Amino acid sequence: MSTRRRATTQPPIPNGSSKNKVVVEVSESDTETVACNQRKKQKKTAKPSHEGDDEASETLPVDDSWLDAWDFTVHRCNTCSRPFTTKQRLKQHQKNDKCASLPYQSADAEEPAIEVDELVELAFDCDLVLVNIVPTSHSTPKARTYGFKVSSRALCISSSVFTELFGSTSSSKTAIDVRKAAFSRAPPVKYKLEQIDHKGLLIALSILHNKNSNVPENVDCSTLASIALFVNRYKTHEALSTWARRWKDKHTGSILKADYASWLYIAYVFGYKDLYSEMSRLLSLCTAWDPLSKTLTMPKPVSKSKSSKGALLPLHPHLPKEVTDGLIRLREKRVKPIRSFLLRETTKRYDFSVQHCKASEDTHKIACDSYRLGQFLRTVKIYQLEEGSATWDKSVEAICKELDAISFETFYFMTPFKTKMRDCPNCADYMDGDADEFDEGPAGHTCVLSCDRSLLSGADLHQRCDWLPALKDICKKALQEMNSLTL
């Protein structure tokens, strides 16, 4: 509606003013227009009312009928690579838009393509290629890159981690790339895994894709440990636990010492409580402490072709810190009584104000204490049992084996005794043919001990004064302790 305005000049004002006033006359139609505009303005400035909002609000219907005929193909322009949902829209773009002058640029930076040496197909409807790079080793002199053609759907069904990486609702870059590739019918997306043993990875992925022909009846310890690493890393316990228990049971009673750490990791991942307890107990006995790396190590098996005596290997690299810390505490708990005993003996033997001899009175107590002190100091020096010595970095088994090998010739102090064997040629050397001297006088201890027919009478041999049997008993207890870790 048009607004009509007419300007007129009012006659002169009676008070004599010479100024003229301009008057605007508004027609009825103009009045209606102004009123309508005022009402609209009031609606805009008025506070929204919460009553009857559903009835007052007007929503436009969403036209999603194009989804019924969409074949999930993304049509791209060959010139600018812009995506379109239909061929008609693409044709319209190519006809009307001048895309040649404004090339389409993706926000994602292009990544270098990953080349694989060997490609393993595990899924017919492959939309993802998992890439695993195996570094060089004694069995693989050259690094190899393996690719596994898999289904992201199969992986997401079995793993919450894979769901976060490749799921249909995931916001990760890889998941977005997988969806883009599916819509545009592009080649499968490649995703680089953290390094893992090829054989174990192939078995694990085959189980997730129901490729039972790739799953063996028996696997060795190292392969099972790599499968456990895959399970722990990608949370696929439920899918692989049945197979893992079957493989584990076939190794019962045939576990090698070199594999203790791997079996401990397997038990930790799959929750085998008895196996975990037994392996932790055995490892607390056979592991040594490496002061350079500040961690526990295992003795390296001796090779027939090349001597490796004294060489040490680290424990399984993927054992959690709380597990290795627990093993360190177990080992220290076994060694501590041995070190405490030696420390007590050192303090006690150096206290010369107290007699430590346990023999009867008047039987060379000072000589006995001096002899035992000399034995003890000589043993500590020869076997390097001082505090801070490298001996205590060895395994509990090695320490106890060395201490158990300690022995002394029994020393018998010269003590009067009687013998009833007058025809002993060795004893006769000491009596000079005098029967009374033989019966009552002192005789050499070597003679009496070497004569099987001699009968000692009244001789105190100071056996209770020896400290070595007590040390060996402590070592025996350290080896027999059943302390272990628990899940």
C-alpha positions in Angstrom: 0.0 0.0 0.0 1.5 3.3 -1.0 1.6 6.2 1.4 0.3 9.5 0.0 1.4 12.8 1.6 0.2 16.3 0.6 1.9 19.5 1.8 -0.1 22.7 2.2 0.7 26.2 3.5 -1.4 27.3 6.5 -2.8 30.9 6.4 -0.9 33.5 8.5 -1.3 33.2 12.3 -3.4 35.9 13.8 -0.7 36.9 16.4 1.1 38.5 13.5 3.8 35.8 13.1 5.2 35.8 9.6 6.2 32.2 9.7 4.2 29.6 7.8 3.6 26.0 9.2 3.7 22.9 6.9 0.9 20.5 7.6 1.0 16.8 6.4 -2.4 15.3 5.7 -2.5 11.5 5.9 -5.2 9.5 4.2 -7.1 6.6 5.8 -5.1 4.0 4.0 -1.9 5.6 5.3 -3.3 5.4 8.8 -3.9 1.7 8.6 -0.3 1.2 7.3 1.2 3.1 10.2 -0.9 1.2 12.7 0.2 -2.1 11.2 3.8 -1.2 11.4 3.4 -0.2 15.1 1.8 -3.5 15.9 4.7 -5.4 14.3 7.1 -3.3 16.2 5.3 -4.0 19.5 5.5 -7.7 18.8 9.2 -7.6 18.2 9.9 -5.6 21.4 7.4 -7.5 23.6 8.7 -10.3 25.9 8.1 -13.8 24.6 5.2 -15.5 26.3 5.6 -19.2 27.4 1.9 -19.9 27.1 0.9 -21.5 23.8 4.3 -21.5 22.3 3.7 -24.8 20.5 0.6 -23.4 18.8 2.1 -20.0 18.0 5.4 -21.2 16.6 5.3 -22.1 13.0 7.9 -24.6 11.7 8.6 -25.3 8.1 8.5 -29.0 7.1 11.9 -30.5 6.4 12.2 -32.0 2.9 14.3 -35.2 3.4 12.7 -37.1 0.6 16.0 -37.0 -1.3 17.4 -39.6 1.2 14.9 -42.2 -0.2 16.6 -42.2 -3.5 20.2 -41.4 -2.4 22.6 -44.2 -3.2 25.2 -42.9 -0.6 27.4 -41.8 -3.5 29.1 -38.5 -3.2 29.5 -36.9 -6.7 32.6 -34.7 -7.1 33.4 -32.1 -9.6 36.5 -33.1 -11.7 37.6 -29.5 -11.7 37.3 -28.3 -8.1 36.6 -31.6 -6.3 33.5 -30.1 -4.6 31.1 -32.8 -3.3 27.4 -33.1 -4.3 24.7 -35.5 -3.4 23.1 -36.0 -6.8 24.2 -36.0 -10.4 21.7 -33.3 -11.2 23.2 -31.0 -8.7 26.7 -31.8 -10.1 25.5 -31.0 -13.6 24.0 -27.7 -12.4 27.2 -26.8 -10.8 29.3 -27.6 -13.8 26.9 -25.6 -16.0 26.4 -22.5 -13.9 29.3 -22.2 -11.5 32.7 -21.0 -12.6 34.7 -23.4 -10.4 37.8 -23.3 -12.6 38.7 -19.9 -11.3 38.1 -20.8 -7.7 39.6 -24.3 -7.1 38.3 -26.3 -4.2 40.7 -26.7 -1.3 40.3 -29.3 1.4 40.9 -28.2 5.0 42.8 -31.5 5.7 46.5 -31.6 4.9 47.5 -34.4 2.6 49.4 -37.2 4.3 52.0 -39.3 2.6 50.7 -42.6 1.3 51.7 -45.7 3.3 53.2 -48.4 1.2 52.8 -52.0 2.3 55.0 -55.0 1.4 52.3 -57.6 2.0 48.5 -57.3 2.0 46.3 -59.7 3.9 42.5 -59.7 3.1 40.3 -60.5 6.1 37.0 -58.8 5.0 35.2 -58.8 1.7 33.6 -55.5 2.4 36.8 -53.9 3.4 36.7 -50.2 4.3 39.9 -50.0 6.3 43.5 -51.2 6.0 45.4 -51.6 9.3 49.1 -51.1 8.7 51.7 -52.9 11.0 55.4 -52.2 10.6 57.7 -55.0 11.9 61.2 -53.7 12.6 64.4 -55.5 12.0 65.4 -58.4 14.3 67.3 -61.6 14.3 64.4 -63.3 12.5 63.5 -60.4 10.2 66.8 -58.8 8.9 64.8 -56.3 6.9 61.8 -54.2 8.2 58.5 -55.2 6.6 55.2 -53.4 6.4 52.0 -55.5 6.5 48.5 -54.4 5.6 45.3 -56.0 6.8 42.1 -55.4 4.9 39.5 -55.3 7.6 36.0 -54.2 8.3 35.6 -51.3 10.7 32.2 -52.6 11.7 33.6 -56.0 12.8 36.3 -54.2 14.8 33.8 -51.9 16.5 31.6 -54.7 17.5 34.4 -56.3 19.5 36.2 -53.3 20.9 35.3 -50.0 22.6 38.7 -48.6 21.6 38.0 -49.4 17.9 34.6 -47.8 18.3 36.2 -44.6 19.4 38.7 -44.8 16.5 36.5 -46.0 13.6 32.8 -45.9 14.8 30.0 -44.4 12.8 29.5 -41.6 15.4 33.1 -41.1 16.2 34.6 -37.6 15.6 38.2 -38.9 15.1 39.9 -38.0 11.8 40.2 -41.7 10.8 36.5 -42.3 11.4 35.6 -39.3 9.3 37.9 -40.4 6.5 36.3 -43.9 6.6 32.9 -42.4 6.2 34.0 -40.1 3.4 35.6 -43.0 1.6 32.5 -45.1 1.9 30.3 -42.3 0.5 32.6 -41.4 -2.4 33.5 -45.0 -3.1 37.2 -44.2 -2.6 39.8 -46.8 -1.7 39.9 -48.0 1.9 41.6 -45.7 4.5 44.9 -46.8 5.9 45.5 -46.6 9.6 48.9 -47.2 11.2 48.9 -49.4 14.3 51.4 -49.4 17.1 54.1 -52.0 16.4 53.1 -55.5 17.3 54.2 -59.0 16.4 52.8 -59.9 12.9 51.9 -63.5 13.8 49.9 -62.6 16.9 48.2 -59.7 15.1 47.1 -61.9 12.2 45.6 -64.5 14.6 43.8 -61.8 16.7 42.3 -60.0 13.6 41.3 -63.4 12.1 39.3 -64.3 15.2 37.5 -60.9 15.1 36.6 -61.6 11.4 35.6 -65.3 11.9 38.5 -66.4 9.7 39.1 -69.6 11.6 41.3 -71.1 8.9 44.0 -68.6 10.1 43.7 -69.6 13.8 46.1 -72.4 14.9 45.3 -74.9 17.6 48.6 -74.2 19.4 50.6 -71.0 19.8 53.9 -70.5 21.6 54.5 -68.2 24.5 55.8 -65.2 22.6 52.8 -65.3 20.2 50.3 -65.6 23.0 52.0 -62.6 24.7 51.6 -60.5 21.5 47.9 -61.5 21.4 47.7 -60.4 25.0 49.2 -57.1 24.1 46.6 -56.6 21.3 43.8 -57.5 23.8 45.1 -55.1 26.4 45.7 -52.3 24.0 42.4 -52.5 22.1 40.1 -54.0 24.8 39.0 -57.2 23.0 39.0 -59.5 26.1 35.5 -61.0 25.5 36.2 -61.9 21.9 39.6 -63.6 22.5 39.5 -64.9 26.1 38.1 -68.3 25.1 40.9 -69.0 22.6 43.5 -67.6 25.0 42.5 -70.0 27.8 42.6 -73.0 25.4 46.1 -72.1 24.3 47.3 -71.4 27.9 46.0 -74.8 29.2 48.2 -76.6 26.7 51.3 -75.1 28.3 50.6 -76.3 31.8 53.7 -77.9 33.3 56.0 -76.9 30.5 56.8 -73.3 31.3 60.4 -72.3 30.8 62.2 -69.9 33.1 63.0 -67.5 30.3 59.2 -67.2 29.7 58.2 -66.4 33.3 57.8 -62.6 32.6 55.7 -63.2 29.4 53.4 -65.6 31.2 53.1 -63.1 34.0 51.9 -60.5 31.5 49.5 -63.0 29.9 48.0 -63.8 33.3 47.7 -60.1 34.1 45.8 -59.3 30.9 43.4 -62.3 30.9 43.0 -62.4 34.7 44.5 -65.9 35.4 44.9 -65.5 39.2 46.7 -68.8 39.9 49.2 -68.4 37.1 49.8 -64.7 38.0 50.5 -65.7 41.6 52.9 -68.6 40.6 54.8 -66.6 38.0 55.3 -63.6 40.4 56.6 -66.0 43.1 59.1 -67.6 40.7 60.2 -64.2 39.3 60.9 -62.9 42.7 63.5 -65.7 43.0 65.2 -65.6 39.7 65.3 -61.9 38.8 68.3 -59.7 39.3 68.5 -55.9 39.9 70.2 -53.8 37.2 71.5 -50.6 38.9 72.0 -48.8 35.6 68.4 -49.2 34.2 66.9 -49.3 37.8 64.8 -52.3 36.9 64.7 -56.1 37.3 66.3 -58.4 34.7 66.2 -62.0 33.8 69.3 -64.2 33.2 69.8 -64.9 29.5 69.6 -68.6 28.5 73.0 -70.0 27.6 73.3 -70.6 23.9 75.0 -73.7 22.5 76.7 -71.7 19.7 77.8 -68.7 21.7 78.4 -68.3 25.4 76.0 -65.9 27.1 76.8 -66.6 30.7 76.2 -63.6 32.9 74.1 -61.8 30.3 70.8 -60.3 31.5 67.5 -59.6 29.7 64.9 -57.1 30.7 61.4 -58.3 31.7 58.5 -58.1 29.4 58.5 -54.5 28.2 54.7 -54.0 28.5 54.4 -55.1 32.2 52.6 -52.3 34.1 54.7 -50.4 36.6 52.6 -51.6 39.5 53.5 -55.2 38.6 57.2 -54.6 38.3 57.2 -52.6 41.6 55.4 -55.5 43.2 58.2 -57.9 42.0 60.8 -55.6 43.4 59.2 -55.6 46.8 58.9 -59.4 46.8 62.5 -59.8 45.9 63.6 -57.4 48.6 61.5 -59.2 51.1 63.4 -62.4 50.4 66.9 -60.8 50.5 66.3 -58.6 53.6 66.5 -61.4 56.2 69.9 -62.5 54.9 71.4 -59.0 54.9 69.9 -58.4 58.4 71.5 -61.5 59.8 74.9 -60.5 58.5 74.5 -57.0 59.9 73.6 -58.4 63.3 76.5 -60.8 63.3 78.9 -58.1 62.4 77.7 -55.9 65.2 77.6 -58.8 67.7 81.1 -60.2 66.8 82.8 -56.8 67.2 81.4 -56.5 70.8 84.4 -58.0 72.7 82.9 -57.2 76.1 80.5 -60.2 75.7 81.5 -63.8 75.3 79.5 -65.5 72.5 80.9 -69.0 72.9 78.1 -71.4 73.9 80.3 -74.2 75.0 80.6 -75.4 78.6 82.8 -73.6 81.1 86.6 -73.5 80.8 86.6 -74.7 77.2 88.5 -72.0 75.4 85.7 -69.4 75.1 88.0 -66.5 74.0 89.7 -68.7 71.4 86.3 -69.8 70.1 85.0 -66.3 69.8 88.2 -65.2 68.0 88.0 -68.1 65.7 84.4 -67.5 64.7 85.1 -63.8 64.2 87.9 -64.6 61.8 85.7 -67.1 59.9 83.0 -64.4 59.6 85.2 -61.6 58.4 86.9 -63.9 55.9 83.6 -65.0 54.5 82.2 -61.5 54.2 85.4 -60.4 52.3 85.7 -63.4 50.0 82.0 -63.5 49.0 81.6 -59.7 48.9 78.8 -59.5 51.4 79.3 -55.9 52.4 76.4 -53.4 52.2 76.3 -51.9 48.7 78.2 -54.8 47.1 77.2 -56.0 43.7 76.4 -59.4 45.2 73.1 -58.1 46.4 72.1 -57.2 42.9 72.1 -60.9 41.9 69.0 -63.0 42.0 67.9 -64.6 45.3 68.6 -68.0 43.8 72.2 -67.0 42.9 72.8 -65.4 46.3 71.6 -68.4 48.3 73.5 -70.8 46.0 76.8 -69.0 46.8 76.1 -68.9 50.5 75.0 -72.5 50.7 78.4 -73.5 49.2 80.3 -72.0 52.1 82.0 -74.6 54.3 84.7 -74.8 56.9 86.8 -77.5 58.3 85.6 -78.3 61.8 88.0 -77.1 64.4 88.2 -79.0 67.6 89.9 -77.3 70.5 92.5 -79.3 72.5 90.4 -80.9 75.3 91.2 -83.8 77.6 89.3 -87.0 76.7 89.6 -90.7 77.0 89.5 -93.5 74.4 88.8 -97.2 74.8 90.5 -98.3 71.6 94.1 -99.1 72.7 94.9 -100.9 69.4 94.4 -97.7 67.3 97.7 -97.1 65.5 97.0 -93.3 65.2 96.3 -92.9 68.8 99.3 -95.0 69.7 101.5 -92.3 68.1 100.5 -89.9 70.9 100.8 -92.2 73.9 104.4 -93.4 73.2 103.5 -96.8 74.5 102.4 -95.6 77.9 98.9 -96.9 78.6 98.3 -94.4 81.5 99.2 -91.5 79.3 96.9 -92.7 76.6 94.0 -93.0 79.0 94.3 -89.7 80.7 96.5 -87.3 78.7 95.5 -85.1 75.8 95.5 -86.6 72.3 95.5 -85.0 68.9 92.1 -84.2 67.5 93.1 -85.3 63.9 93.9 -88.8 65.1 90.7 -89.2 67.0 88.5 -88.0 64.1 90.3 -90.2 61.5 89.9 -93.3 63.6 86.5 -94.9 63.0 86.7 -97.1 66.0 87.5 -94.3 68.5 85.0 -93.3 71.1 85.1 -89.7 72.3 84.2 -89.1 75.9 83.7 -85.7 77.5 84.9 -83.5 74.5 82.9 -80.3 73.8 83.3 -79.6 70.0 81.7 -76.0 70.1 79.2 -77.0 67.5 76.6 -74.5 68.8 79.0 -71.6 68.4 79.1 -71.9 64.6 77.1 -69.0 62.9 77.1 -70.7 59.4 74.2 -73.1 60.0 72.0 -70.2 61.0 72.9 -68.3 57.8 72.1 -71.4 55.6 68.7 -71.8 57.4 67.8 -68.2 56.5 68.8 -68.8 52.9 66.6 -71.9 52.8 63.6 -70.0 54.2 64.2 -67.3 51.6 63.9 -69.8 48.8 60.9 -71.6 50.3 58.8 -68.5 51.1 55.4 -68.6 49.2 55.0 -64.8 49.0 53.5 -63.7 45.7 51.5 -61.0 44.0 47.7 -61.3 43.6 45.2 -59.9 41.1 
